Amino acid sequence: MFGGEEIEITPGMQRYIDRNNEYLAKRAKYIRDVVKKWKFDTIAVHGLYSVEEAIEDYQGAIIEPIFMSASQAYRDSDELAAALAYLIPTWCYSRIANPSTYYYEWALALLEGYGFDGETSCCSTSSGMAAIMTAVQPFLVHTKHHVHEPRNFLATAQCYGGTFQQFNVRLMQERDIECRWVEDPTDIDQWASKIDGNTRFLYGELPSNPQLGFFDVAAVADLAHSHNLPLICDSTVATPALLRPICHGADIVVQSASKTLTASGFGIAGAVIARKDLMTNIDNDDLKKDFALYIKYLPNRDYGPNLHPMQAIMTLNDMRTLRSKMDLLSRNTMKVAEFLQGHPQVESVGYLGLPHHPLHELASKYMWLVDAEHDEQYGKPVNRYGHLMSFCVKGGAKPARKFFDGLQRIWRATDLGRIKSVATIPAISTHQQQGEEGRRLAHVPPNMVRLCVGAEHPDDIIADLDQALHKIKSRRAVGASKPAPVS
Ligand SMILES: *Cc1c(COP(=O)(O)O)cnc(C)c1O
Protein backbone atom coordinates (compact mmCIF):
# COMPACT_ATOMS: atom_id res chain seq x y z
CA MET A 1 0.00 0.00 0.00
CA PHE A 2 0.93 3.69 -0.24
CA GLY A 3 3.70 4.81 2.05
CA GLY A 4 4.57 1.24 2.99
CA GLU A 5 2.88 1.22 6.43
CA GLU A 6 1.15 -2.09 7.04
CA ILE A 7 -2.10 -1.97 8.96
CA GLU A 8 -4.53 -4.62 10.13
CA ILE A 9 -7.60 -4.83 7.92
CA THR A 10 -10.82 -5.57 9.81
CA PRO A 11 -13.78 -7.30 8.10
CA GLY A 12 -15.63 -3.96 8.18
CA MET A 13 -12.77 -2.24 6.40
CA GLN A 14 -12.67 -5.05 3.87
CA ARG A 15 -16.33 -4.43 2.99
CA TYR A 16 -15.51 -0.79 2.21
CA ILE A 17 -12.49 -1.82 0.21
CA ASP A 18 -14.54 -4.32 -1.81
CA ARG A 19 -17.26 -1.78 -2.47
CA ASN A 20 -14.77 0.80 -3.57
CA ASN A 21 -12.89 -1.65 -5.75
CA GLU A 22 -16.18 -2.28 -7.51
CA TYR A 23 -16.59 1.46 -7.98
CA LEU A 24 -13.04 1.81 -9.30
CA ALA A 25 -13.55 -1.03 -11.76
CA LYS A 26 -16.74 0.61 -12.99
CA ARG A 27 -14.97 3.94 -13.36
CA ALA A 28 -12.05 2.37 -15.24
CA LYS A 29 -14.51 0.73 -17.62
CA TYR A 30 -16.37 4.02 -18.14
CA ILE A 31 -13.09 5.77 -18.94
CA ARG A 32 -11.90 3.00 -21.24
CA ASP A 33 -15.18 2.32 -23.06
CA VAL A 34 -16.72 5.78 -23.12
CA VAL A 35 -14.52 8.75 -22.23
CA LYS A 36 -11.38 7.59 -24.06
CA LYS A 37 -13.45 7.27 -27.24
CA TRP A 38 -14.61 10.88 -27.14
CA LYS A 39 -13.08 13.67 -29.11
CA PHE A 40 -11.04 16.33 -27.31
CA ASP A 41 -13.92 18.84 -27.12
CA THR A 42 -16.25 16.37 -25.45
CA ILE A 43 -13.65 15.51 -22.84
CA ALA A 44 -13.02 19.22 -22.24
CA VAL A 45 -16.74 19.83 -21.79
CA HIS A 46 -17.63 16.79 -19.67
CA GLY A 47 -14.46 15.41 -18.15
CA LEU A 48 -15.35 12.65 -15.75
CA TYR A 49 -18.51 14.31 -14.45
CA SER A 50 -21.42 12.31 -15.83
CA VAL A 51 -25.19 12.77 -15.95
CA GLU A 52 -25.57 9.61 -13.91
CA GLU A 53 -23.18 10.76 -11.22
CA ALA A 54 -24.77 14.20 -11.08
CA ILE A 55 -28.24 12.79 -10.58
CA GLU A 56 -27.23 10.12 -8.08
CA ASP A 57 -24.85 12.16 -5.98
CA TYR A 58 -25.23 15.86 -6.68
CA GLN A 59 -28.97 16.58 -7.07
CA GLY A 60 -28.59 16.85 -10.82
CA ALA A 61 -26.23 19.85 -10.81
CA ILE A 62 -25.10 20.30 -14.42
CA ILE A 63 -21.88 22.03 -13.38
CA GLU A 64 -19.49 20.24 -11.02
CA PRO A 65 -20.30 21.46 -7.49
CA ILE A 66 -17.77 23.55 -5.61
CA PHE A 67 -17.07 21.64 -2.42
CA MET A 68 -16.21 24.39 0.01
CA SER A 69 -15.64 22.03 2.87
CA ALA A 70 -12.37 21.47 4.66
CA SER A 71 -12.99 17.82 5.40
CA GLN A 72 -15.06 14.72 4.82
CA ALA A 73 -17.08 12.73 7.40
CA TYR A 74 -17.19 8.91 7.49
CA ARG A 75 -19.92 6.42 8.30
CA ASP A 76 -17.92 4.55 10.94
CA SER A 77 -14.42 3.77 12.20
CA ASP A 78 -13.87 1.12 9.53
CA GLU A 79 -14.47 3.58 6.72
CA LEU A 80 -12.31 6.20 8.43
CA ALA A 81 -9.46 3.73 8.94
CA ALA A 82 -9.64 2.47 5.35
CA ALA A 83 -9.77 6.01 3.97
CA LEU A 84 -6.90 7.40 6.00
CA ALA A 85 -4.74 4.43 5.05
CA TYR A 86 -5.54 5.28 1.38
CA LEU A 87 -7.12 1.85 0.91
CA ILE A 88 -10.21 3.43 -0.61
CA PRO A 89 -10.50 6.60 -2.67
CA THR A 90 -11.16 9.44 -0.31
CA TRP A 91 -10.81 13.14 -0.01
CA CYS A 92 -10.68 13.19 3.81
CA TYR A 93 -9.19 16.69 4.12
CA SER A 94 -8.98 19.37 1.45
CA ARG A 95 -5.21 19.72 1.71
CA ILE A 96 -4.98 16.17 0.36
CA ALA A 97 -7.97 15.96 -1.98
CA ASN A 98 -11.38 17.45 -2.67
CA PRO A 99 -14.26 16.41 -4.98
CA SER A 100 -14.02 19.66 -6.96
CA THR A 101 -10.29 19.42 -7.55
CA TYR A 102 -10.91 15.76 -8.43
CA TYR A 103 -12.92 16.75 -11.52
CA TYR A 104 -10.34 19.35 -12.48
CA GLU A 105 -7.58 16.75 -12.15
CA TRP A 106 -9.40 14.20 -14.25
CA ALA A 107 -10.16 16.68 -17.01
CA LEU A 108 -6.47 17.61 -17.25
CA ALA A 109 -5.25 14.02 -17.02
CA LEU A 110 -7.56 13.09 -19.90
CA LEU A 111 -6.75 16.13 -22.03
CA GLU A 112 -2.96 15.79 -21.66
CA GLY A 113 -3.37 12.07 -22.26
CA TYR A 114 -5.56 12.53 -25.35
CA GLY A 115 -4.16 10.30 -28.06
CA PHE A 116 -1.81 8.54 -25.63
CA ASP A 117 -2.49 4.84 -25.32
CA GLY A 118 -1.26 4.53 -21.73
CA GLU A 119 -2.80 5.91 -18.58
CA THR A 120 -2.28 9.41 -17.17
CA SER A 121 -3.13 10.98 -13.84
CA CYS A 122 -2.99 14.48 -12.43
CA CYS A 123 -2.32 16.27 -9.17
CA SER A 124 -3.67 19.80 -8.83
CA THR A 125 -1.50 22.48 -7.26
CA SER A 126 -2.04 26.01 -6.05
CA SER A 127 0.05 27.52 -8.87
CA GLY A 128 2.31 26.72 -11.78
CA MET A 129 5.37 27.26 -9.59
CA ALA A 130 3.96 24.80 -7.06
CA ALA A 131 3.44 22.35 -9.92
CA ILE A 132 7.11 22.67 -10.93
CA MET A 133 8.31 22.36 -7.34
CA THR A 134 6.23 19.30 -6.62
CA ALA A 135 7.15 17.68 -9.95
CA VAL A 136 10.91 18.00 -9.45
CA GLN A 137 11.38 17.56 -5.68
CA PRO A 138 10.64 13.81 -5.50
CA PHE A 139 13.59 13.16 -7.85
CA LEU A 140 16.01 15.22 -5.78
CA VAL A 141 15.87 13.17 -2.57
CA HIS A 142 18.94 11.64 -0.97
CA THR A 143 19.30 8.04 -2.03
CA LYS A 144 22.60 7.05 -0.53
CA HIS A 145 22.00 8.29 3.01
CA HIS A 146 24.84 10.71 3.14
CA VAL A 147 24.48 14.43 3.27
CA HIS A 148 26.88 15.52 0.54
CA GLU A 149 25.43 13.36 -2.16
CA PRO A 150 25.90 15.28 -5.43
CA ARG A 151 22.68 15.66 -7.40
CA ASN A 152 22.02 17.44 -10.66
CA PHE A 153 19.40 17.90 -13.32
CA LEU A 154 19.25 19.45 -16.78
CA ALA A 155 16.95 22.27 -17.79
CA THR A 156 16.42 24.44 -20.85
CA ALA A 157 17.97 27.86 -20.21
CA GLN A 158 15.11 29.45 -22.07
CA CYS A 159 12.38 29.20 -19.50
CA TYR A 160 9.93 31.18 -17.45
CA GLY A 161 11.60 33.69 -15.10
CA GLY A 162 10.07 32.08 -12.01
CA THR A 163 11.40 28.69 -13.07
CA PHE A 164 14.87 30.16 -13.50
CA GLN A 165 14.68 31.56 -9.95
CA GLN A 166 13.38 28.31 -8.48
CA PHE A 167 16.15 26.27 -10.09
CA ASN A 168 18.94 28.81 -9.80
CA VAL A 169 18.32 30.29 -6.35
CA ARG A 170 16.19 27.83 -4.39
CA LEU A 171 17.74 24.62 -5.64
CA MET A 172 21.23 25.52 -6.76
CA GLN A 173 22.29 28.33 -4.41
CA GLU A 174 20.29 27.40 -1.35
CA ARG A 175 20.30 23.61 -1.56
CA ASP A 176 23.42 22.79 -3.53
CA ILE A 177 21.51 20.87 -6.18
CA GLU A 178 23.09 21.58 -9.52
CA CYS A 179 20.98 22.76 -12.41
CA ARG A 180 22.84 22.24 -15.68
CA TRP A 181 21.41 24.73 -18.14
CA VAL A 182 21.02 23.60 -21.70
CA GLU A 183 21.57 26.70 -23.81
CA ASP A 184 20.65 25.21 -27.14
CA PRO A 185 18.01 22.54 -26.49
CA THR A 186 17.75 21.74 -30.22
CA ASP A 187 21.27 20.29 -29.94
CA ILE A 188 20.75 16.79 -28.60
CA ASP A 189 24.50 16.36 -28.04
CA GLN A 190 24.41 19.26 -25.63
CA TRP A 191 21.78 17.49 -23.55
CA ALA A 192 23.69 14.22 -23.74
CA SER A 193 27.02 15.77 -22.71
CA LYS A 194 25.56 17.10 -19.45
CA ILE A 195 24.10 13.81 -18.15
CA ASP A 196 26.07 11.80 -15.63
CA GLY A 197 25.46 9.22 -12.89
CA ASN A 198 24.12 11.90 -10.52
CA THR A 199 21.53 13.27 -12.93
CA ARG A 200 17.97 12.89 -11.72
CA PHE A 201 15.77 14.24 -14.53
CA LEU A 202 15.63 16.34 -17.70
CA TYR A 203 13.43 19.41 -17.74
CA GLY A 204 12.30 21.46 -20.73
CA GLU A 205 9.87 24.27 -21.39
CA LEU A 206 8.25 24.38 -24.81
CA PRO A 207 7.40 26.71 -26.35
CA SER A 208 9.27 28.78 -23.77
CA ASN A 209 7.95 31.98 -22.27
CA PRO A 210 8.80 34.52 -23.64
CA GLN A 211 11.57 33.50 -26.10
CA LEU A 212 9.60 30.71 -27.78
CA GLY A 213 12.41 28.22 -27.41
CA PHE A 214 11.55 24.75 -28.62
CA PHE A 215 13.15 21.33 -28.74
CA ASP A 216 12.56 17.90 -30.18
CA VAL A 217 10.51 16.32 -27.37
CA ALA A 218 10.66 12.79 -28.74
CA ALA A 219 14.44 12.88 -29.16
CA VAL A 220 15.04 14.33 -25.68
CA ALA A 221 12.61 11.81 -24.15
CA ASP A 222 14.51 8.97 -25.86
CA LEU A 223 17.78 10.32 -24.52
CA ALA A 224 16.34 10.61 -20.98
CA HIS A 225 14.96 7.09 -21.11
CA SER A 226 18.24 5.66 -22.37
CA HIS A 227 19.66 6.85 -19.01
CA ASN A 228 16.61 5.65 -17.05
CA LEU A 229 15.61 9.26 -16.36
CA PRO A 230 12.26 11.03 -16.71
CA LEU A 231 11.60 14.01 -18.98
CA ILE A 232 9.51 16.76 -17.38
CA CYS A 233 7.96 19.36 -19.72
CA ASP A 234 6.40 22.72 -18.98
CA SER A 235 3.71 22.88 -21.63
CA THR A 236 1.88 25.96 -20.34
CA VAL A 237 2.21 28.00 -23.52
CA ALA A 238 1.00 25.24 -25.86
CA THR A 239 -1.85 23.82 -23.73
CA PRO A 240 -3.06 20.30 -24.54
CA ALA A 241 -5.08 21.72 -27.43
CA LEU A 242 -1.86 22.21 -29.43
CA LEU A 243 0.75 19.87 -27.97
CA ARG A 244 0.67 16.90 -25.62
CA PRO A 245 4.26 16.03 -24.64
CA ILE A 246 3.28 12.75 -22.98
CA CYS A 247 2.15 11.47 -26.40
CA HIS A 248 5.72 12.10 -27.61
CA GLY A 249 7.46 10.30 -24.77
CA ALA A 250 7.61 12.87 -21.95
CA ASP A 251 6.89 11.41 -18.53
CA ILE A 252 5.53 14.42 -16.68
CA VAL A 253 3.89 17.67 -17.78
CA VAL A 254 3.53 20.75 -15.61
CA GLN A 255 0.92 23.36 -16.36
CA SER A 256 0.50 26.85 -15.05
CA ALA A 257 -3.27 26.72 -15.32
CA SER A 258 -3.25 30.40 -14.32
CA LYS A 259 -2.47 31.18 -17.93
CA THR A 260 -4.37 30.05 -21.01
CA LEU A 261 -6.28 27.30 -19.21
CA THR A 262 -7.90 30.04 -17.12
CA ALA A 263 -8.17 32.49 -20.01
CA SER A 264 -10.73 34.54 -18.07
CA GLY A 265 -7.99 35.47 -15.64
CA PHE A 266 -9.90 34.54 -12.49
CA GLY A 267 -6.86 33.38 -10.57
CA ILE A 268 -3.88 31.14 -10.01
CA ALA A 269 -3.80 27.37 -10.45
CA GLY A 270 -1.43 24.62 -11.49
CA ALA A 271 -1.25 20.94 -12.30
CA VAL A 272 1.19 18.06 -12.61
CA ILE A 273 0.13 15.43 -15.14
CA ALA A 274 2.10 12.21 -15.39
CA ARG A 275 2.07 8.96 -17.25
CA LYS A 276 1.85 5.83 -15.14
CA ASP A 277 4.95 3.64 -14.79
CA LEU A 278 7.50 6.31 -15.48
CA MET A 279 11.25 5.97 -15.87
CA THR A 280 13.47 7.04 -12.99
CA ASN A 281 16.60 5.99 -11.16
CA ILE A 282 14.85 6.68 -7.83
CA ASP A 283 14.03 3.45 -6.05
CA ASN A 284 10.42 4.11 -5.06
CA ASP A 285 7.65 1.92 -6.42
CA ASP A 286 4.75 4.23 -5.52
CA LEU A 287 6.48 7.10 -7.30
CA LYS A 288 7.10 5.04 -10.42
CA LYS A 289 3.69 3.47 -10.60
CA ASP A 290 1.49 6.56 -10.35
CA PHE A 291 3.56 9.70 -9.90
CA ALA A 292 0.65 12.18 -9.68
CA LEU A 293 -1.15 10.10 -7.08
CA TYR A 294 2.09 9.63 -5.17
CA ILE A 295 2.81 13.35 -4.86
CA LYS A 296 -0.82 14.02 -4.01
CA TYR A 297 -1.00 11.45 -1.23
CA LEU A 298 2.46 11.83 0.28
CA PRO A 299 4.78 14.79 -0.42
CA ASN A 300 1.99 17.28 -1.17
CA ARG A 301 0.04 16.11 1.87
CA ASP A 302 3.12 17.06 3.89
CA TYR A 303 3.96 20.31 2.09
CA GLY A 304 0.40 21.51 1.40
CA PRO A 305 0.56 23.29 -2.01
CA ASN A 306 -3.06 22.43 -2.70
CA LEU A 307 -5.56 24.10 -5.03
CA HIS A 308 -8.69 25.79 -3.74
CA PRO A 309 -11.90 24.03 -4.92
CA MET A 310 -13.42 27.32 -6.07
CA GLN A 311 -10.45 28.01 -8.34
CA ALA A 312 -10.48 24.41 -9.57
CA ILE A 313 -14.04 24.77 -10.88
CA MET A 314 -13.42 28.21 -12.37
CA THR A 315 -10.47 26.85 -14.31
CA LEU A 316 -12.38 23.73 -15.29
CA ASN A 317 -15.16 25.93 -16.64
CA ASP A 318 -12.68 27.89 -18.75
CA MET A 319 -11.12 24.73 -20.14
CA ARG A 320 -14.31 23.51 -21.81
CA THR A 321 -13.74 25.67 -24.89
CA LEU A 322 -9.96 25.31 -24.96
CA ARG A 323 -9.64 23.91 -28.47
CA SER A 324 -11.70 26.48 -30.33
CA LYS A 325 -10.17 29.24 -28.22
CA MET A 326 -6.63 28.16 -29.06
CA ASP A 327 -7.55 28.03 -32.73
CA LEU A 328 -8.97 31.56 -32.71
CA LEU A 329 -6.14 33.02 -30.60
CA SER A 330 -3.49 31.35 -32.78
CA ARG A 331 -5.04 32.73 -35.94
CA ASN A 332 -5.25 36.23 -34.45
CA THR A 333 -1.61 36.02 -33.35
CA MET A 334 -0.51 34.98 -36.82
CA LYS A 335 -2.16 38.08 -38.29
CA VAL A 336 -0.57 40.34 -35.70
CA ALA A 337 2.86 38.72 -36.23
CA GLU A 338 2.60 39.25 -39.97
CA PHE A 339 1.74 42.89 -39.45
CA LEU A 340 4.64 43.50 -37.06
CA GLN A 341 7.05 41.73 -39.34
CA GLY A 342 6.54 44.35 -42.01
CA HIS A 343 6.66 47.34 -39.65
CA PRO A 344 9.60 49.78 -40.03
CA GLN A 345 9.88 50.35 -36.25
CA VAL A 346 10.22 46.65 -35.52
CA GLU A 347 13.64 45.01 -35.50
CA SER A 348 12.54 41.38 -35.36
CA VAL A 349 9.47 39.28 -34.65
CA GLY A 350 9.50 35.99 -32.78
CA TYR A 351 6.55 33.77 -33.55
CA LEU A 352 6.80 30.07 -34.23
CA GLY A 353 4.13 30.36 -36.89
CA LEU A 354 6.26 32.60 -39.11
CA PRO A 355 8.00 30.50 -41.78
CA HIS A 356 11.34 32.34 -41.35
CA HIS A 357 11.51 31.57 -37.60
CA PRO A 358 14.49 29.25 -37.07
CA LEU A 359 12.32 26.86 -35.04
CA HIS A 360 9.32 26.97 -37.36
CA GLU A 361 10.00 23.61 -38.89
CA LEU A 362 10.59 21.86 -35.57
CA ALA A 363 7.52 23.47 -34.00
CA SER A 364 5.47 22.45 -37.04
CA LYS A 365 6.35 18.85 -36.32
CA TYR A 366 4.71 19.07 -32.90
CA MET A 367 2.15 21.86 -32.75
CA TRP A 368 -1.15 20.81 -34.26
CA LEU A 369 -4.66 21.94 -33.51
CA VAL A 370 -6.07 18.83 -31.91
CA ASP A 371 -8.82 17.11 -33.94
CA ALA A 372 -8.61 19.58 -36.85
CA GLU A 373 -8.99 16.54 -39.10
CA HIS A 374 -12.40 15.91 -37.51
CA ASP A 375 -13.41 19.55 -37.75
CA GLU A 376 -15.92 20.50 -40.42
CA GLN A 377 -14.05 23.75 -41.00
CA TYR A 378 -10.68 22.09 -41.71
CA GLY A 379 -11.10 18.37 -42.36
CA LYS A 380 -7.32 17.90 -42.27
CA PRO A 381 -4.42 18.35 -39.81
CA VAL A 382 -3.68 22.02 -39.20
CA ASN A 383 -0.64 23.57 -37.50
CA ARG A 384 -1.38 26.16 -34.84
CA TYR A 385 1.28 28.00 -32.86
CA GLY A 386 -0.50 29.53 -29.89
CA HIS A 387 -0.96 33.12 -28.82
CA LEU A 388 2.43 34.00 -27.40
CA MET A 389 4.79 36.04 -29.50
CA SER A 390 7.58 38.50 -28.92
CA PHE A 391 9.19 41.24 -30.91
CA CYS A 392 12.07 43.66 -30.55
CA VAL A 393 11.50 47.34 -31.02
CA LYS A 394 14.14 49.13 -33.10
CA GLY A 395 16.55 51.36 -31.23
CA GLY A 396 16.87 49.54 -27.90
CA ALA A 397 15.28 49.74 -24.47
CA LYS A 398 14.11 53.37 -24.59
CA PRO A 399 11.94 53.23 -27.70
CA ALA A 400 10.61 49.88 -26.51
CA ARG A 401 9.36 51.56 -23.34
CA LYS A 402 7.94 54.48 -25.30
CA PHE A 403 6.01 52.13 -27.51
CA PHE A 404 4.86 50.16 -24.47
CA ASP A 405 3.62 53.26 -22.68
CA GLY A 406 1.74 54.30 -25.80
CA LEU A 407 -0.48 51.23 -25.90
CA GLN A 408 -4.14 52.09 -25.39
CA ARG A 409 -6.13 48.88 -25.71
CA ILE A 410 -3.49 46.26 -25.00
CA TRP A 411 -2.99 45.81 -21.26
CA ARG A 412 0.41 46.42 -19.70
CA ALA A 413 0.79 43.48 -17.33
CA THR A 414 3.03 40.54 -16.52
CA ASP A 415 0.38 38.18 -17.64
CA LEU A 416 -0.31 35.88 -20.52
CA GLY A 417 -2.92 33.53 -21.77
CA ARG A 418 -5.76 35.95 -21.37
CA ILE A 419 -8.81 36.38 -23.52
CA LYS A 420 -7.64 40.05 -23.62
CA SER A 421 -4.40 41.09 -25.31
CA VAL A 422 -1.62 41.71 -22.81
CA ALA A 423 1.95 42.93 -23.29
CA THR A 424 5.00 43.20 -21.10
CA ILE A 425 8.72 43.99 -21.33
CA PRO A 426 10.33 40.84 -19.86
CA ALA A 427 13.68 42.51 -19.04
CA ILE A 428 11.98 44.85 -16.55
CA SER A 429 9.34 42.41 -15.29
CA THR A 430 9.29 38.62 -15.48
CA HIS A 431 13.04 38.37 -16.15
CA GLN A 432 14.20 41.35 -14.08
CA GLN A 433 15.38 39.42 -11.04
CA GLN A 434 17.72 37.09 -12.86
CA GLY A 435 20.07 39.93 -13.88
CA GLU A 436 21.80 40.68 -17.15
CA GLU A 437 23.77 37.44 -17.32
CA GLY A 438 20.67 35.36 -16.67
CA ARG A 439 18.79 37.27 -19.33
CA ARG A 440 21.59 36.79 -21.81
CA LEU A 441 21.52 33.07 -21.11
CA ALA A 442 17.76 33.08 -21.58
CA HIS A 443 17.91 35.26 -24.75
CA VAL A 444 15.90 38.13 -23.31
CA PRO A 445 17.18 41.46 -24.77
CA PRO A 446 16.10 44.76 -23.16
CA ASN A 447 14.04 45.87 -26.18
CA MET A 448 11.99 42.67 -26.31
CA VAL A 449 8.23 43.02 -25.91
CA ARG A 450 6.22 39.95 -25.07
CA LEU A 451 2.77 40.07 -26.56
CA CYS A 452 -0.01 37.65 -25.89
CA VAL A 453 -2.79 38.17 -28.36
CA GLY A 454 -6.37 37.85 -27.14
CA ALA A 455 -9.72 37.26 -28.78
CA GLU A 456 -10.37 40.85 -29.86
CA HIS A 457 -10.69 41.37 -33.60
CA PRO A 458 -7.07 41.32 -34.85
CA ASP A 459 -7.57 44.57 -36.80
CA ASP A 460 -8.18 46.42 -33.53
CA ILE A 461 -5.06 44.94 -31.92
CA ILE A 462 -3.04 45.87 -34.99
CA ALA A 463 -4.40 49.43 -34.91
CA ASP A 464 -3.33 49.79 -31.27
CA LEU A 465 0.16 48.45 -31.98
CA ASP A 466 0.48 50.69 -35.00
CA GLN A 467 -0.44 53.90 -33.17
CA ALA A 468 1.93 53.03 -30.29
CA LEU A 469 4.79 52.28 -32.70
CA HIS A 470 4.05 55.52 -34.49
CA LYS A 471 4.55 57.43 -31.25
CA ILE A 472 8.21 56.42 -31.05
CA LYS A 473 8.95 57.94 -34.42
CA SER A 474 6.94 61.11 -34.01
CA ARG A 475 8.33 61.91 -30.56
CA ARG A 476 11.85 61.28 -31.77
CA ALA A 477 11.30 63.54 -34.77
CA VAL A 478 9.88 66.29 -32.56
CA GLY A 479 12.70 65.86 -30.04
CA ALA A 480 15.29 66.26 -32.75
CA SER A 481 14.07 69.70 -33.75
CA LYS A 482 13.91 70.93 -30.15
CA PRO A 483 16.80 72.21 -28.05
CA ALA A 484 18.38 69.50 -25.89
CA PRO A 485 16.75 69.24 -22.45
CA VAL A 486 18.81 70.72 -19.60
CA SER A 487 18.91 67.69 -17.27
C1 LIG B 1 3.42 31.63 -15.44
C2 LIG B 1 4.21 30.46 -15.76
C3 LIG B 1 4.63 29.58 -14.76
C4 LIG B 1 4.30 29.81 -13.30
O1 LIG B 1 2.93 29.67 -13.07
P1 LIG B 1 2.13 30.39 -11.89
O2 LIG B 1 0.77 29.82 -12.00
O3 LIG B 1 2.20 31.86 -12.14
O4 LIG B 1 2.81 30.02 -10.62
C5 LIG B 1 5.37 28.48 -15.14
N1 LIG B 1 5.68 28.25 -16.42
C6 LIG B 1 5.31 29.09 -17.41
C7 LIG B 1 5.68 28.77 -18.82
C8 LIG B 1 4.56 30.22 -17.12
O5 LIG B 1 4.19 31.04 -18.11
The ligand as an SDF file (V2000), in Angstrom:
LIG
                    3D

 15 15  0  0  0  0  0  0  0  0999 V2000
    3.4150   31.6260  -15.4400 C   0  0  0  0  0  0  0  0  0  0  0  0
    4.2060   30.4650  -15.7630 C   0  0  0  0  0  0  0  0  0  0  0  0
    4.6280   29.5840  -14.7600 C   0  0  0  0  0  0  0  0  0  0  0  0
    4.2970   29.8120  -13.3040 C   0  0  0  0  0  0  0  0  0  0  0  0
    2.9300   29.6680  -13.0730 O   0  0  0  0  0  0  0  0  0  0  0  0
    2.1310   30.3940  -11.8870 P   0  0  0  0  0  0  0  0  0  0  0  0
    0.7670   29.8170  -12.0040 O   0  0  0  0  0  0  0  0  0  0  0  0
    2.1990   31.8550  -12.1380 O   0  0  0  0  0  0  0  0  0  0  0  0
    2.8120   30.0180  -10.6220 O   0  0  0  0  0  0  0  0  0  0  0  0
    5.3650   28.4760  -15.1410 C   0  0  0  0  0  0  0  0  0  0  0  0
    5.6840   28.2530  -16.4250 N   0  0  0  0  0  0  0  0  0  0  0  0
    5.3070   29.0900  -17.4070 C   0  0  0  0  0  0  0  0  0  0  0  0
    5.6790   28.7670  -18.8210 C   0  0  0  0  0  0  0  0  0  0  0  0
    4.5580   30.2170  -17.1230 C   0  0  0  0  0  0  0  0  0  0  0  0
    4.1950   31.0360  -18.1070 O   0  0  0  0  0  0  0  0  0  0  0  0
  1  2  1  0
  2  3  1  0
  2 14  2  0
  3  4  1  0
  3 10  2  0
  4  5  1  0
  5  6  1  0
  6  7  2  0
  6  8  1  0
  6  9  1  0
 10 11  1  0
 11 12  2  0
 12 13  1  0
 12 14  1  0
 14 15  1  0
M  END
$$$$
